[in-house]
Amino acid sequence: MPTSVAYIGTGQIMGWGNKAIEIRGVETGHLDGVFMHKKAQKLKFLCERNDKVFFSSSKGGSCQIYFMTLNKPGLANW
């Protein structure tokens, strides 16, 4: 269950909690993408740029940056 939700410009909704980030279609609710951690992390949404969303995770004084490439409706992944 996501603790935070954001609408992103590709007609999708992104939800995230401590262990996962999900991207779903607004109209259908179809799962378009997921990113999962093995252990709980503090995930923070940074930005959406072109066809990517960027997140950071911090734990124990260290920080990592992650990104997911978004699927645009009607386009195939190459």
N, C-alpha and C positions, 0 to 999 in steps of 0.2 A: 504494500500500500504506500503510494508516494506521500511524502510530507510537504512537498512543494510542487507547484505546477506552473508552466509558462506556455503561452501561445507563441509559436515561432512562425516566421514568414512564409514557410512552405505549405501552409494549410495543415499543419500538424500541431499536436500538443505534446509537450515534454513534461514528464513527471520524474521526480527523483526523491530518494530517501538516503539512508545511511549505507546501503549496499548495492543499489542499482539505479540506473537511469533508463527510462523507457521513452520511446518516441511512438506516438500513435496518430493515426489519421483522425481529423476532427469529425468528419461526417460518418465514418464507418466504425471508428474505434479499433480498427485493425492495427496490430502490433507491427510497426515498420522497422524497429531497431531496439536493441537492448545492450547495455554495458553493465557487467556485474563484477563486484569485488568479492574476494573470498572472505575478507574480514570487514567489519563496519568501519567506515571512513566518514569524515566530515566533508561532504561534497558541496561545492559552491559553484553556482552557474556564473561564468565570466561573461560570455558574449556569444552572439550568433554572427557569423561572417561568411558571406557567399553561401556555400552549401555545407558548412561545418558549424557545430556547436562546441564551445570550449568550456571545460570544467577544471577546477582544481580540487585536490584532496590534501588534507593536512592531518598528520598524526605524529605524535612524539617529536615535534619540532621540525619535521621535514615536510616538504610540499612537492607535489607532482602535478603536472598539467596534462590533461587528457583532451582528446577531441574525437567527435563522431562525425562521419560524413553522412549527410541526410540524403534520403532517397526522394527525388522529385517525382510526384505522381506522373505516370505515363512514360517515364524514361527508364531504360534498362541500366543496371549496374554493369560496368565494364571492368 
